[in-house]
Amino acid sequence: MKTLLLALLLAAPARAGLGVDTKFTSGPSRYRAGSGSVSYDHPSGFEGSAGASASRSDTSSTTLQTFNGRLGYFTDAWSAGVTGGLTPKADLYEAYQYGADASWNFLGLGGEEEWTFWGDFAYNRIHHEDGAPTCVNGRRKCLRRNLPAVVSKELYQNDLTGGLRTMRGPWSLTLSGTASLYDQDVEALAAPRGRTLPGLAAFVEGYPASNLYAKLGRELGERFWTWTSASRTAFHLGEPALLSLELGAGAALGKGFELSLSGNRQKNADDPVSHYVALGLAWRSQGSEEKR
């Protein structure tokens, strides 16, 4: 979900048009994921998008699915919107979220050789619900005559994100930070149970405390572009921080089609390095291209 939030927050307002995005990701333990979204920006300034994703691996007991949407309004100087999302029940876990985001241009609206700065802010509230099977006798393994009861636990997570984007000529730089606040003292809660959901869904495997994100991009002529990004997610309960590095490149294929390829490296102090590869295919209607 946090990836989704950053994507919604950090996307620059596009000119009016229709866009379709698809992405396919593979990783260790035959991890595989697919996502797709449709967006439309009306000439009057209203914009909307809807998307879905699904992921699974050989070590997962089920498929994790997410659905999301956004409605907003944009101008050359600012944009604002509301978001919502849903994670249907998977391995006794489910969630829904809602929030708002805003961006404003506080310096520069000139040509390609002028620095342009945007400030970003987003608030997202996530309702987690997890059903933990518990035996009547309190043991992990129930006696044959006793079936485990499911005890539902609820937790609200509030994510506050602030960011800065700057662009000049072919270069773009994005910086952001997110703080996660909870309605309960997570230090007093038991560690999240060891469910086996897909690896990139880190938010259901622990309690995130903060996230730092940076992305540097460059356009290579009119048809090609490349980027590199890095992020660090810290967790509560003494869990090691997750470090993520990404390198990617894209190309315009003509008639509005775009192809991208990226590699992602993830590592924390306890687990071995994990590598993921993602292939993206997108289509933009004429006039909807945005600054990458």
Secondary structure, DSSP 4 states (H G I P E B T S, - for coil): -HHHHHHHHHPPPPPSEEEEEEEEEEETTTEEEEEEEEEEE-TTSEEEEEEEEEEE-TT-SS-EEEEEEEEEEE-SSEEEEEEEEEEEEETTEEEEEEEEEEEEEEE--S-TTS-EEEEEEEEEEEEEEEEEEE-TTS-SS--TT-PPEEEEEEEEEEEEEEEEEEEETTEEEEEEEEEEEESS-GGGSPPPP-----TT-GGGSS-EEEEEEEEEEEEETTTEEEEEEEEEEEESTTPPPEEEEEEEEEEEEETTEEEEEEEEEEE-SSS--EEEEEEEEEEE-TT-----
